[in-house]
Each structure stands twice: as structure tokens, then as C-alpha cells.
Amino acid sequence: MTSFDQGIGHLRNAAGHLAAAANAMQRALAYLAGPLTEPWIRMSRRLKSLTPTGLYARSLLIIILPMVIVQSVVAFMFMERHWDLVTKYLASAVTEEIATLIDVYRTYPQGDRAQLRRIAQDRLGLVVDFLPDAQLPPPGPKPFFSQLDVALSDQIRKQIGLPFWIDTVGRSSIVEIRIKLPDTIMRVFARRADVYDPNSWIFLVWMLATSLVVLTVAILFLRNQIRPIVRLADAAEAFGKGRESPNFRPRGAREVRRAAAAFLEMKARIERAIEQRTTMLAGVSHDLRTVLTRFKLELALLGESPEIEAIKKDVDEMAGMLEAYLSFARGDTGEQSAPTDMATLLDELKTDSERNGHRLSVAFSGRPDVTVRPAAFKRCLGNLASNAARFASNVSITGHRDHRWLTVTVDDDGPGIPAKLREDVFRPFLRLDDARNQDQGGTGLGLAIARDIARSHGGDISLGDSPLGGLRATVRVPV
């Protein structure tokens, strides 16, 4: 082995060790990240559950949240830099004036107090009085939020340094300050405007007022922008339920109009395809029925015999199968949706079933008016009822309507269908050997047609165990 081959071998071994180390580090990081990411996952789920789900609410949140943050920062900066600073300067100026009066009083303790009062009143705008030597009043209640109380107290402590008592709450336009001197108590009344900026709140009022105006404009604008999207969603939902939206047309922003135009084009293509299929099926139905009619006419001319009767029976069975196949392929798409009294429709099903010799009980709760295609929906429930009556002695149909769904259950006491085969029975032309939809004179399309009709209404059919001991078929369609 050459030195070059040995070098390549060493490089390969080093690469293998590096790969193994990288995998070990990745596993270690994954092991350590597991406990750390779990709280973040729970927190994100919590935040997701708290955030609104609608586009209108989310859009408003996108506008309101930055506005609130910006205004909070601006208000804090204003309170911190302007309001608080101006109040400190004013309180400091008044405190300096009071300190000057105290220095004059200390320098000339036997001086004329009336003269000191006049100077304070005329030159400084302060009302000064001297009270008998007594104790200061107990501290009063402090306001929850007051720059004046905090700033004035700090300035008196710094510049005067004597026991004091202030009242910034009592009279709205006057601030009372009492300073305890060695032989008396100096009481000073100052105008609140001299120690406090009373117009600062106007800034906050203007900020809130403009915010309300901006928010109102945003709400109106967003409502106009969201409305076309809601109409598009309603039109798509109505089309999925087999209903029409005659007044729908593209509106709103350019992107929304593009989506609405694409929906209308897709809707037109689907309707065109359905119309072509219906036309084709009508032609096929006409041609096959013509052949079957010719068969029946020729058989009628042949006379009566056991062989002829067997052929007639086969022709009749072929005609029934042809009608079933064409109905399944056509899907009853030509019928328009209309408000239907579901309680009356169930009573009609009961009457038809009893006319055919089957026992059927019906019950309905909730508002009976539901917008469906009446004939198609009746056929859906009729197929389920006839399928149940074919294998059971007792059949019960129960309907319920709430604000969102119409739910109809068909229960029977028959042998039922194994759970693993309940989804397979909806496949067209499928016949199960041991199941209840095996060939007993039917075409094997009853459940497939029923599910196709339910899905064309935007709903579905599911199978389960019935309280009667057999099978339960549940039809659930939106209202």
C-alpha cells in the first residue's frame, strides 16, 4: 500500500469519526431541547387559542396593537420627559421662593410679619400666614397618581430640609404648604398653576381623540375590504351545497376581484361539464330505452310461453338497472334548492314505506325549514330507509336541526354491517358476500346514490351501530 492510499484511509477514518461525533451531538441537542421546547409549544398553543380566528378581527388587531404600543411609548416619554420635568421645575421655583421667605424671617425674626406677607403677596404671588407654634397635621391621603405631590415633596426636602406638611388634594386651585419653624409654623398658599402644569392632559386628550378617529376610519375601511371576501366565501359555500348566488359579482380590492373572477370561471366550467354530462346521459338513455322498447314490442308479438315470460322478466330487470345506473351517473343535478319542510318530508317517507308494507317510525325536532333539493334529498333518505327495511323488521328515522346542521339518523334492528366493511358499501356496484347489501333484487347503487346526494349538499353519510341492535346511517348536511 502506498503512502497516498494510507493517507486516503486516514482521511476516511477521520471523516467517519467526525460523522459519528456530529450524530452524537445532534442526539444530545435533541434530548436537551425536548424539555426546553415543550413550554414554548404550550405557550404558542395558548397564544393561538387567545388570538382571534377571523380575518376582520386579525386585521383590526394588526392596526390596533401597533397603535397602542406607539401611543403608550409616546405617552410614557411625554410623562417622563415633559410633564414630570416641567412639574419639577415649577415646584423647584416655588420652593426656592418659600426658602427665601424663610431666610428673611430667620434674618429678621423680630421684623414686621405683615410686611413679609405683603412682599410675598405682591412680589411672589404667595399667601403667607404664621400659625401658633403647634404640631403639624397628620399626613393626609396621598393621590394615586400625582407628579405634583412627589415633585413638591422632593424639592422641600432638598432645599428647606425642615418638617413640612402639604395638601395637594383639598382645594383644586390652591396648594397648601406648612413648614415648621423653631417658633412658629409658616403656612403658604400657592396657586396650583404656579407649581403644576395643568394643560399637559390636553396632549393625552388629543392623542386619544385622534386615535379614536383613526380607529373608526380603520374599522370602516376594513369592513368594506372584508365584505367582498365574506361574499366570495358565502358564494363558494352555497355552490358547494348545490345552491345559487344570483347577486354575486367580483367586488373589492384587485386581488379579491381576481379570486372572485377565478371562482366564477371555475363555476362556469363545472356547470358546463355537468350540462354536457347530462346531455350525453340523456342521449344514451333515449337510445337504450328505444332498444328496450323494441325488445318489449317484439316479445309481445311472440305470444305467451314460459321462455317468453323469462325473457320479459330479464328485460324488465335490465330496464330497472338502466334507470338506476343513469340516475347515479346523472346525480339529480338539474333540481334547484328550495326551502323544504323536513318534518313533512319524513312523514311522506313513512307513508311511502307503509304503502310498500314496511314498518317505519319518524320524529323530528328543531326548525323544520331546511334549504335542500327536495326530490333528491327525499331519494337519499328513501334509499337508506329501503335498504334498512330490506333487512330489518323495525326502522326508525329521527331528524334534528340546529343553527348549523341538519342531522337525520336511520336506525334498524337488522344484522348490520361489519365495521371494517362500512366504508366499502358506498362504492358503486360493490356487492359484499356476507353483508346486508348483497344482491337481493337491487342494483347495489342505493348507498352510493345516497352519499352522492348528501355530498352534493355539502354534507356526508356515515355508518355506525344502532341502539336498536342493527345499523345506524347518519346523514349530516349544513343548513
Buried (B, 14 or more C-beta within 10 A) or exposed (E): EEEEEEEEEEEEEEEEEEEEEEEEEEEEEEEEEEEEEEEEEEEEEEEEEEEEEEBBEEBBEEBBEEBEEEBEEEBEEBBEEEBBBBBBBBBBEBBEBBBBBBEBBEEEEEEEBEEBBEBBEEEBBBBBBBEEEEEEEEEEEEEEEBBBBBBBBBBBEEBBEBEBBBBBBEEEEEBBBBBBBEEBBBBBBBBBEBBBBEEBEEBBEEBEEEBEEEBEEBBEEBEEBBBBBBBBEEBBEBBBBBBEBEEBEBBBEEEBBEBBEEBBEEBEEEEEEBEEBBEEBEEBBEEBBEEBEEBBEEBEEEEEEEEEEEBBEEBEEBBEBBBBBBBBBBBBBEBEBEEBBBBEBBEBBBEBBEEEEBEBEBEBEBBBEBBBBBEBBBBBBBBBBBBBBBBBEBBBBBBBBEEEBBBBBBBBBBBBBEEEBBEEBBEBEBBBEEBBBEEEEBBBBBBBBBBBBBBBBBBEBBBBBBEBBBBBBBBBBBB
